[in-house]
Amino acid sequence: MAATTKQSRVEEFQFQAEMEQLLHLIVHALYTHREIFLRELISNASDALNKIRFRMLTDKNVLDPDADLKITIEVDPKEGHFAIEDTGIGMTRDELIREIGTVARSGTLEFLKQLQQQKGAVDASLIGQFGVGFYSVFMVADEVTIETRHADPDSKAYRWRSRGTGTFTIEEIDRPNRGTRISFKLKEDAREFSDPERVKQIIKRYSNFVDFPIYLGKEQVNRVTALWQLPKGEIKEEELVEFYKFIANDFNPPLAHLHLSLEGAVSFKALLFIPETAPPVFLRDDLEKSVHLYSRKVLIQEHSKELLHEYLRFVRGVVDSEDVPLNVSREWVQSSPVITKIRQVLTGKILSWLEDLAKNEPRKYLQFYKNFGSLFKMGVNADFEHRDRIIKLLRFETTLTEPDEPISLQQYVERMKTDQKAIYYLTGEHRDLLLKNPKLEYFLANEIEVLLLTDPVDVFVVPSIGEFDGKPVQSIEQAELDTGTVEKSEEALSANLSDNLIQVFKQVLGDRVEDVVVSRRLVSSPVILVAGKEGLDSQMEKMMKLLDRDFKGSKKVLEINPTHPLIKNLARLALGDGQNSLLRSCILQLYEGAQLLEGNLESPAEFVQRMTEIMQEATK
């Protein structure tokens, strides 16, 4: 029942500018899955109830200490009215202004703008992923009223009201009970949400596993069940899917699940899931999410980061341990030996789970790896205790695999040629560009498999592996690459001609390069730039420059192909006249062309001008 208004003034506030835009986008850009508003309102009510339950573990001095913790929904099909009320912690005046009037989450507006740019209707099912929560109600209502009173015994009650068009009002009211009531009249095209059966259907679909009873009138609609406490054999597949969707705020079923019940040095139960899809790439704060920590079925900490290493943050679910006291602080969780032990056990179990997927359900594992591999592989440099297990779970495309058919390092080693001494890799932006890279020519010609690393994370992870199964892991850009005895199908320059030409290259290029040498890896290209003895490969240098604008890459080694016709022609010119202007222009052009392939050409205008001059000379 709505509260009464006191004889107090009504204050009007302006929405934060970004909030005005956000509300406009919600009302005008989100068209499908509008029922999500109910899930968001129930989720907020559940959060408020969890907060008061947690507070009352140590502090009984609250308003209505004996009130039942519940959510009540009222609908009026005839008038199209809708109301949802909880007996949770409530809100103060400052919280109404701060939490409802401002954008609380960075990136929300940017995300919505990107959604708006999509063609056709924008799917509101994404709304829970980027945290607009309460505001989704404006998809179905023109005006919304919030009546709330905080749980502090001396608190005052307030009414918040807005049409979502720029301003909102707050006034003090008489409300004897703590908690929050949200009410509104549904838009004409949203009257379906005043139908009790439709509302029941939505609750069972999205909110069936909320920790508190949800009443529609006097009927409890949801099933308040701690699913993770049940034996595996008693849980149906559809219940697992439903629970996952609720706990992860996801519309899709999970890719896989893991049910644990462990007793020993530390005892806990867990129900964990791997999502079927990854969140949009611009939802960076999704990595702040994690599993929920419970003690005896009481929520202690939502998104408990301490329970999982960061590289495992793709996992969703619940961990419940009786070894965790109910009245814990965040500081206790951060320093607790119990939490440390749970994390150790969980890590081992999750890695075993992934190993089992990789062995018995490889297609499912590859789907996981495609979605979350960039995050997971960071464990190589973050979790040294499990480093070897993580490395074995890595997957890579190679020069001999089909696109999207990556293999493990163990599979690579098993396919190595008998005289091959190392595991080779090449880094770059995407597969097609890598396969055209001149640095691969020798390896492609001799059918030596090379890992193709296109994930930016790879440039930090793979070099740190060092070796696998006794084989060194080497970039093919290393200057002194040992490729064994090279059989040349074409006649190469004599040693004298090569040495003479190299000296001219060195004179022309000077300190632009570390050295000029005869290449052992080129087949059809005339020259190539590779990392020097102490240098980084080109992709690593690009990453370092992105991280540090003042970073200066090391000098490269220029390799020349003594079998290439152009190199042979230049050798003849050098033999006749080492100061020949065309010769020197061609050397500079070859060097800068190699820089262009690396993505490091600093003076494209000079490069184009010189190319024009060379063509003029050649066509006289």
N, C-alpha and C positions, 0 to 999 in steps of 0.2 A: 504494500500500500504506500502511495506516495507520501512524502513528508509535507508539513505545512510551512509556509513562509513566515519568517519573523518580520517585525517592523524594522528592517534594515535596508540600507541602500543597495541598489544593484550596480556593481562595478562592471564596466566594459573594458575589454582588453583586445589589443590587436594581435592576431597570430603573427609569429615570426614569418618574415618574408618567404623563406624557403618552405615553411609549412603551408602557406597559402597556395604556392605552386603545387606542392605535393597533394593537397586536398583536391585541387582542380584536376590533376592528373588521375587521381583515384576515381573521381566522379565521372570523368569524361573519357577515360582511356581503358578502363577495366570493364570487360563485358561478360566474360564467361566465368563459370564457377563462382557465382556471386554468393552461394551458400557458405563460402569460406568465412564470411563475417561472423557466423555463429561459432565456428571453431575458434576464431580469434578471441571472441568475447568470453567463451568458456575457458580458454587457456589463461586469459588475464585473471578471471575469477579464481581459477585453480592456484595461480601464483599467489594471489592475495590470501587464500586460505592456507597455503603452505607457510607463508610468512608468519601468520598468527599462530599456527600450530608450533612452529619452531620457537617463536618467542615465548610461548606459554610453557615450554619445557623448563625454563628457568625463571620465568616471571609471570605469576598469576594475577598481578595487579593490572588487569586490563578491563575494559568495558565488556560487559556480558561474558564473563569467564566460563559460564556453563552453557553458552549457546551452541547448538549443533553446528558442526562445520559442514555446510552444504551449499548447493547452487540451486536456485529456484527460477524456473522460466514460466512466464505467463503470456498467453496469446489470446487474442480476441478476433476470430475470423470475420465477425460481422463488421467491426469497426477498423480492422487492419492494424490493431495495436500490438506491440511486442515489448516485453520487459524481461530483464535478467537481473537477478539479485544474488549477492553472496554475503556470507557472514565472515568475511576475511578481515584483513587488517585495516582496510579503508584508506582514505587519503586526506591529507591536510590541505589547507588553502594553498600553501606554497607548492605542494606536490601537484595540485590541479593545474597551476600555472606552468610549472616546470615540465611536468611529464606529458601534459595534453597540449600545451601551446607551442612546443618547440620540437624540432627534428632532433631526436635523441641519438641517432645513429649515423655516423659518417658514411657517405656513399649512397644513402637511400635515394636522394633526389636524382643523382646521376643515373642510378639503376632504373628509376622510373622513366627518365627521359629516354633511355635506350629502349625500354619497353614500348614507349609511345611511338618510336620510330619504326617499329615493326609493322608489317603490312597486315591488314585485317584486324580482327579482334585480339586484344591482349588477354592472355590467360591469367585470371586472378588467382589461380592456384599457386602462383609464385609469391603471393603476398606474404605468406608466413615466412618465406626464406629471407626477406629483407626487412622484416621487423616493423611494419607500419601498424600491426596489431589493431588497436582500437579504431583507428581511422577507417578501416574497411567498412564500418557500419554506414558510412556515407554513400556506399554503393546502393543501399536499399532504403535509406531514409533521408528526408530533406532537412529535418531538424532533430537533434539528439539532446537528451537531458541526462545528466549524471547527478545523482544524489548520494552523498557519501559522508561518513563520519569515521574518523580515525579511532584506533583501539585504545589510545591513551584515555584514562578515566576523565580528564579535564578537557577533552577535545571538544571542538565545536563542529557542527554539521554544515555542509555547504551544498548549494545547487549550482552546477555548471550547465550552461546551455549554449548551443551554437547551431547555425545553419551551415557551417563549414565554408562560409563565403568571405572570410577575412577577419571576423571578430568573434569573440565569445564573452559571455557574461558570467559573473560569480556573485552569489548572494548567500547570506547566512540563513539557515532554515532550522526548524525544529525537527529533529530526527532522534528518537531515543536509543536506537540500536546502532552498533558498529557495523561496518561493511559498506557495500556499494550497490546501488541500483541504477541500471541504465535502461532508459525507456524511450520509445519513439513510435511514430506512426509510419507504417511502411508506405513506400511509393506505390502507386497503382500497379506498376508492372512487377512489383515484388510482393504482392499480396499472398503468394503461395507460402511465404514464410510465416503466415499466421495460421496455417493449417496444422493442427496438432500432429497428424500422421507424417506430414512432411518434416516437421521439426524432429520427431522421433527418429526418422530415417537418417537425418543429418547427424544427430548426436551419436547414433550407433555406428555410423560410418567413420566419423572423425574423432569422437571424444569418448568412446566406450570405456577406455581404460584410465580416465581421470581418477585421481586418488580419492575423490569425494563424491558422494551421491548427487546426481543431477535429477531434480524433480521437474516434471512438466505437470503443473497443477499439483496433485497429491501423489502422482504415480512416479516411482523411480524408474528412469529410463536406462541408465548405464549400468555396466557390470564393474563394480569396484573390486578388482581382482589383481593381486600381485602375481602376475603370470610367471615371473621368474622363480617364485617359491614352489610352483607345482612340479611334480615329476615330469620328465620329458614325455613319457607315454600318455600323459593326460592332456597334452596340449595339441590342439588341432592346427593344421597348417594355416587355415584361414584366420585363426586367432593370432598366430605369429605375425602374419602379414598385417592384420588390423592393428596389433600392438606396435609394430614397427612404424606404421604410418603415423600413429599418434605420437610416439616418442620422438620421431625424427622430423615431424612436420612435413612429411613427404607424401606425394600422391602416388608414387610408384611403389611396387613391392620391393623388398630387399633383394640383393643379389644372393646373399647367403646369411646364415645365422649360426651362432654358437651358444649352446646352453651349458653352463658350468655349475657344478655343486661340489665344492671342495672343502675338506676338513683336514686340519693339520696344524702346523705352526701358526697359520692364520686361516680362518674359515670364512668363506663367503660364497654367495650365489651370484650368478651373472647371466644375463641374456643380452648377447651382443649381435650386432648386424653390420654387414657391409652394404652401403647404398648401391642401388643399381646404376645410378648416374651421379656424376660429379656436379656440384653447384656451379652456377655461372662464374666465369673466371674473374669477374670484377667484384664478387662477394668475398673479398679477402678476409673479412672478419669471420667467415665460416670456420676458419681454422681455430677460432677462439672457442668453438663448441667442442664438447667432449661427452663422455658418458656421465650419467647422473649417479651420484653417490647416495645410497640409502643406508639406514641402520634400523633393523627390525621393521621394515616397510615404511619408515618415516624418511621423507626426503631431507637429507642433510645439506647437500650442495648440488646445485644444478650446474652442468658442464664443469665437472671437477677435473681441472687440467692436470692435477698431480697424479691421477690414476693411470695416465698413459703418456708415453714418450710422445713428443711432438710429431714424429714421423708416423705415428699410428692414429693421428687425430681424425682420420676418415671413419673410424669405428663409431657407431652409435649404440646406445643401449643403456642398461642399468647394472650397477654393482651394489649388492646389499650384503653388509657384514655386521654381525653382532659384536665383533671386536672393536667396532667404531662406536664411541660413546655418543649419546644423543645430543648432549649439550657441548658441541665442539665449536671452536672458533676457526676462522680461515688460517690463522697462524698455526693452530694445532695440526690442521690438515697438511700444511706445507712442510712441517718438520716431523711429522709422526712416523715412527718406525713401522707402525701397522700399515700405513698407506704405502710406505716404501716396499714392504714385503708383498702387499697386494699387487703393486705395479710390477714387481719382478715376476710374480707368478703369472699375471695377466699377459705380460709380454711374451713369455715362453709359450703360453697356450695359444695366443693369437698367431705367432709364427708357425706353430705346429698346424694350426688351422689353415694357414696360407699354403704351407707345404703339402698338406693333404689335397687342397684344391688344385694346386699345380700338378700333382701326380694323377689324381683321379678325375678331375673335371677341368682339363686344360683350357677349354674354351671359356669357361666361367672365370678362370684365373686371368686369362688374357684380357677379358673385359674389365676386371678389377684393375689390372695393371695399366690399361689404357686410361682409365679414369683417375687413378690415384698414384701411379708410378712415380710421378715427379715428387710427390710428398714422401712416399715410402722409401725411395732410394737415398733420401737424406739421412736415413738411419745408419748408412755406411760410416759416416763421419761423426755420428752423434751417439751411437750405442755400441761401444767397443766390446761389450760383453757378448753381444749377439752378432757382431760384425760378419763373421764367416757365414752364418745362416742367411743373413740379409743378402750378401753378395750372391749366394747360390740362387736366390729368388729373383734376382734382377733379370730383365729380358731386353734384348737388343735386336733391331733389324740389322741385316748385313748385306754385303754385295751379292750374296747367293740366296737370300730369302726373298719371298714375295712381300709386297707392302702389307703392313699390319699382320705379319706372321713372324714375330720376333722369337729368338731362341735364347737359351741360357748360356752362360759361359762354359758350363760342363758340356753342352752339346757342341759348342764351338771347338773345344779342345778335342773332342772325339772325332771331329771332321778335319782336323789339321793335317796338312801334308807331312809325310814322315820326316822330311828334313827341315820343316818349319820350326824356327826357334822361339817365336814370340806370338802373342795375341795382339793383332794390329787393330787400330781404330783411327777414324777420321771424323772430325767435328765440323758441323756446318748448320745452316738454317733449315734446310729440308732435303729430303731424299733425292729429288730430281737434280738439285744443284750439286750435291755430293757426287752423284754418279758421273757427272760431267767434269769433275775436278781432275786436272792433269796429274795430280799427285797419286791418283789411283791407277794410272796407266799400266805400270809394271805389274801391279797386283791383279788387275783384270786380265791382262794378257797371259798371266801365268796361273790364273784361277786360284789365287790365294785369297781366302775369305778375309774381309775387313769389316769391323763393326762400324755402322753408320750412326753417329751420335747427333741427333737433332734437337734433343731437349736441352735448354740452357743449363739445367742442373747438371747434366752429364759432364760438362767441362770441369766441374769441381769434384765430382764423385769418382769418375773412372780413373783419372790419373792417380788418385789416392789409393786405389786398389793395389797398385804395385805389381803384384803377381797373383796368378791363380793356377792351382794345380802344378806349381813349379815352373810355370811359364810367365815370363815378364809381360806386362801389359804396356804396349808401346804405341805412341802416336806415329803415324807414317810420315809426319812432318819432321821427325828428328833428322838432323843433318847427317849424322853418321849411321844411317840405317844399314844394318847388315842383311842384305837380301841374298847372300850366297853368290855363287858364280853366275853372272848374267850372260846369257847367250844372245848375241846380237844377230838378227836376221839380215840387217843391212850393214854395208861396209861403213865403219866409223872413221872419223878423222884420225890421222896418225898422231902419235904422241907429240911430235914437234909442232904440227899445225894447231893442235888443241892447246898446248902450253902457250904458244904465241898469241892465240886468240884470247885466252884467259887473261894474259897480261894486259892486252888492250882493254878488255872489259873492266879490269881493275883500275886502269888509268882513268877511264871515262867516268866510272861510277864512284871512285874514290871512297869516302867514308859513308856513303849511302848504304853500303852493305858490309857485313862482317867478312865475307869471303866470296870467291867465285870458284866453283869446282865443276868437274865433269859429273853428270848425273848418272845414277844407276837405276833410277826409277822411271824416267821418261821414255815413252815409246813413240808418241805421235806429236807431242808438243815441243817447241824449241827450247823454252826455258821455264823455270819455276822458282818461286821463293819458298824457302823452308826455314824452320826455326834453327837458330844456332845452338851451340853446345849448352849454353845456359839460358836459352830463350824459351818463351812460352809459345804454344801453337797459336795460330791466327784467331781461332774462336775464343780461346781463353783471353787473349789480349783485348778482343772486342768487349768481352764481359768486364774486364778490369777497367776499361775506359768508360763504360757505362756507370760503374761504381765510383770512379774517381776521375774527374775531368782533367786532372793534372797528370794522370798516369802516362808515361812515355814507354812505348814498347821497345824491346831490344832490336838491334839490327838483325837483318835476316841474311841467310846464305843464298846466293843465286846459283842454281844448278843449270848447266847447259847440256843439251842433248847432242852429242857428237855425230849422231846419225841423221839428224834433221837437215833437209836440203838448204834451208835458210842459214843454219849455223855453218854448213860447209861453204856456202857462198861468202859469208862474212869472213870466214877463215882465209879464203883466197884474197879478199880485199885487204885484210890485215897483213897478209904476207907481202903484198905489193906496196901498201902505204898505210901504216898504222894511224896516220893523222887524217885519213880520208873523211871528209865531212859527212858523206852519206853513211859511212860505216858507223861513225859516232852517233849520228841521229838514230840509226837503227838499234844500236845498243841501248840508248836511252828509252826508245819506244818499247823495246822488249821488256826492259826493267819496269817501266811504268804500266805496261800491259799486265805484267804479273801482279803489280800492286792493285790494279783494277780488279783482277780476279779475287784478290784477298779482301776487297772492300776498303782499301786503305789509300786510294789514289787521292792526293791532296790538291793537285792542280789539273783538273780535267780539261780546262781551256788550253793549257800548254800542250797537253797530250793530243788534243784534236788538231791544234795548229800544226804540230810537228808531223802528224799523220798526213795532213794535207800537203805539206812540203815534200814528204817522202814520195807521195803518189805523183806529185808534179815532176819530181826528178826521174821517177821510173817511167813516166810516159813521154819524156822528151823525144 
